[in-house]
Structure formats: C-alpha cells, structure tokens
Amino acid sequence: MKELYSFEIERNTIVETPYKKKNKKGEDVDAIRKSKKKVKNRVVFQKPSVSDIERAEFFFGQKYNEYINAGFLTRAMLERKFASNEDTVGLEKDLKDALLLNIESSRTIEFYGAAKKLDEEQKIKLAEAEEKMAEAQSIIMKYESSLRDQYSQTADVKSETKMIEWFIFNFSFYEDEVEGKTDVFPVFEGASFDEKRQSFLYLSEDKEDIEDENILLIKDIFDSSFDKLTKVINLWYNKMGNNQKEIDKSMKEVFSS
C-alpha cells in the first residue's frame, strides 16, 4: 500500500483480562476482568493511482447525469438564471456598492485608527466609517452565504461531494494489532460504493443506537478520523498537497484560521 497521508488517533477501549477467582465453594474458576485502556491507532489514507482517479471521475460523471435527470440545475444553468433574473441583478449591484463602501471605510479606519490623538470631528468620522464597514460586511456575508447555499444544490457540487465520498470510502484504512501482528483494515466495509456508504451511515449513528458489534469496534476510530480524512482528500484532490509534508502545510494554512 502506497500511503498518501497518515495520522494517529487515541481512543478508549475495553480490555478483557482472564483471571482465577473463588466461587462460593472455595473452588478456583475462570473469570474475566474488564478495564478501560487508552490505545492509539494509525489511520492511513492510501494514495489513489491514475486508474483509481479515472474510476472516480467516471463515477462523478454517472452521478452528474443522475442529478441532472433528477431535475438539478448545473452550475452553468444557475449562472444563466442569475444573469436573467432582475432580482439577482439588483443583488449584484448591492454587492458592488457594499464592496466599494467596504474599501472606502477601511481606508478611513486605517487613516484615523493609526493616529494617537483625534479631535471630535475626526472621532465621528472614524465611528461612521466603522459603522458603514460593519454594514457593508454584513451585506457581503449574506450574499456569499446565499450563493453558497444555491451552488451547493447544483449537480456539479453534489456530484463532487459523492466523488469525495468515493475516495474516502475506498482508500481509508486503520492499523490494528492482531495476535502480535500489525495489519491494516478498511474503515468502511463493503464491496461497492452503496455498501460502503451504508457502513458510513451505520458508523454515523450514536453509540447507543448501534447493535452490530463489528460496527461498534471501529466507531471510535471513525469518530476520531472522519473529519480529518475529509480535509485530507479535499486538499489532495484540489492539488494543494501530494504528500504528508505538503498536506500538513496546506492543512495549517486552510483550516487553522
């Protein structure tokens, strides 16, 4: 297995230790003592090959067609819809005005904010600029949020989300020790995407709702690693890192703020 990225997670586990105890007759009988123990597991994201990437992109194409047939707009269709919508044109004008106001206000704040002493008129100008800047940033944030929400429902974005899942489900592994030997095991069980996604849905349930012992065994591993695995595959797929060092650097730059 060629590794793209790996990291350690720590989890609590129950250790069963056999021992002898006396029964009511004073005889030695076998018993099990259970205790909690912290263990570490290394989680590994296998590096996809060129043929794996081709398979993933073919999967993306299938999902893309499925979403279009189901009635979802493409990004290009949504942009054309925006362009012909009078309300959207008005919103874009408001955005441009807000961006301009934000720039002008920031200049005023930078100029007066650097001064040690201000007269009353200058203090009023600074306060007005700060108020206008807050108003402008609120408009910008609302516009960006609305845009993200609408684009997230396009066939393009939904298909890419499925493709990212495809990578995570097929290339995520964890190390464990069995009878003194260390080996790697898949985080998501199943032979197909649908089976692996069902495994993901089981793992996403609360612990008390999981009855399958095999699912419970890796529940903590899943909980401690899935978020980071998602970040790793997004950085790699968007060409922001092709090895451990590059991905760590991008991880700090993108997600630390």
N, C-alpha and C positions, 0 to 999 in steps of 0.2 A: 504494500500500500504506500503510495506516494502522498505524503502529508502536505497540505497547504497551510494549515494553522492548527495549533493545539493549545489547550489551557487546562488548568487544574480546577476542580470544584471540590468542596468539602461538604459532606453530608453526614447525618446521624443514621446509624443502623443498629439493629438488634443482633447481638452476638449470643449464640446458644452454647453454653459450656456444660458438658456432661460431668456428673459427679455422683458419689455414693452417699445415700442418706439412710438413716434408720427408720424402719416402719414401726408400727405400734407393737409388733412382736419382738422388736430389737434386732431385726434382720437387715442386712445391707441390701438396698435396692437401687436400681439405676434411676437417676433424676436429671433434669435439665435446669440449669440456672440461666436466666435471661438477663442481659445487661446492655446498656446503651454504650455505643462506641462511635467516635468520630473517625470517618475514613475519607481518604482522598481518591478521586478518580480523575484520570486524564481524559478529557474529551477531545476528539480528533475530527477535523474536517478534511476529508480526503480530497486531493486535488483532481478535479474533473479533467479528462483527456479531451482532445479535439473532437473525437467522435461522440463523447458524452455531451459536449456543448451543442453539437449538431442535433443530437436527440432532444435536448432541452428546447432548442429553437423550433424544432418540428412540433414538439408538444405545445409551445407557445402559439404556433400557427393554428393548431387544432382548436385550442381554447378561444383564440381570437375569432375564428369562424363561428364557433358555438355561441359566443356572446353577441356577435352581430346578428346571427339568425334568431337569437332570443329578443332582439329589439334594442340592444345597447348601441349608443352612438359611438363613433370613433372620435379620437381627439380632433382630427381634421374637420369632421362633420360638426362638432361642437363649436370649433372656432368660426366656421362659416355661419353658424347660427348666431353666435355672438355679434359677428360683423353686420348682420342684417337686422339685429334687434335694436330698436330705438332706445329701450331702457338700458341696454348694455352700453350703447354709445354714450349715454348720459353718465353712466357709472365711470366709464373710462375718462371722461372729461373731469369728473370729480376727483379721480385718482391723480390725473396730471396736475390739477390745481393743488391737491394735497402734497404731492411730491415737491412742487415748486415752493409751496409755503413751508415745507419742512426744511428745505435747503436755506431759504431766506432766514427762517427763525434760528437755525443752527448757527449761521454766521453772526447774527446779533448776539446770541448767547455766548458764543466763543469770544466776541469782541468785548462785551461788557463783563462777562464772567471772569475774565483774566485780570480785570482791574481790582486794585486793593480798596479804592475808595470811589463811591458813586454818589452823585447828587440825587435829589428826589426824582427829578425828571428821568435820569438815567435808570434809576431803580424801577420806575414804572415801565420803561421800555423793555427792560430785562424780564420783568414779570409778565408783560404782554407776550413777549416772544416765547417764553416758556409755556404759556397757556396755549398759544397758537400751535406750537410744536407738538404738544400733547394731543391736541385736536386732530392735527394732520396725521400723526402716527396711528391714532385710533381708526381713521378712515382707511389708511393703507393696510392695517392689520385685518380689518373687516373684509376688504376687497380680496386680499390674499387668501384668507380663510374660505371665503365663498368660492373662489376659483379652485382651491384645492379640493373642496367638497365635490364640486361639479366634475372636475377632471378624474377624481377617484372612482367615479361611476362609468367611465368610458371603457370600451372594450380593450383599449391599449393597456390601461393601468391594471384592470382586473386580470388580464391575461399574463402580464408581467408578474403580478403577485403570485399567480398559480405556478409560474415558471420558477420563481424563487423558492416556493414550497417544494417543487420537484427536486431542486438541487439539495435543499436541506434534508428532505426525507431520504434521498438516495445516498448521501455522502457523509452523514453524521454518525460517528461511532464513539464508543467509550471503552476504556481499558478496564479490565477487572481481573482479579486473580482467582483461578480455579485450581484447587489441589496443587498449589505451589507454582503454577504456571500462569504467566500473564498473557492474555489474549484480547482481541478487540471484538466488540459485539455491536450490532446496529442499534441505534437509539429507537428507531421506528421499525416495527416488524411488519412483514408483508411482502408479497411478490410483485404487486402492482402499485401504481400511484394511489388508487382508491383504497387499497388495503392499508397502505402506509398512512394515508390521511385518516383512516378510521382509527389506527393506532394513535395518531396525534390527538384526535378528539377524545379518546379514552384517557390519555395522559393529561389532557387539559381539565378533566373533572376534578372536583375536590376529593381529597383522600378518602373521606368517609363515604363517598359515593362509589368508590371503586371496589369491586368484589374480586376481580381477577388478580390472583397473587403475582402472576408474571408481570402485569402492568404495575402493580404496587412496588415491585422490586426496583424498577427504574424511574418511578415517579419523581423522586428527589433529584435524580440526575437530570431529568427533563426540566424540572422547575429551575434548577440552578444554571442551566446551559442554553436554553432555547433562545432567550433574548440576545445573548452574545453571538450565537450561531447565525441568527438573522442579520445582525450587524456585519459579521464577517463576510457572509455571502453577498450582501449588498455592496460592500466596499470592493470585493473582488470582481463582481460582475460589472460594476461601473468603472473598472480599470483604475482603482485607487489603491491597489496593492496586489502583488503577485507572490508574496512570501510572508513569513511571520513578521519580519522586521518592518516591511512596508505597510502591512496591515495594522500593526501596532501604532505606527506613526500616524496613519490616517484615522485610526480609532480615537486618538487623543485630539487630533485637530477637529474632527467632525462631531464627536459625541461628548467631549469633556465640557463644552460650554453650557 
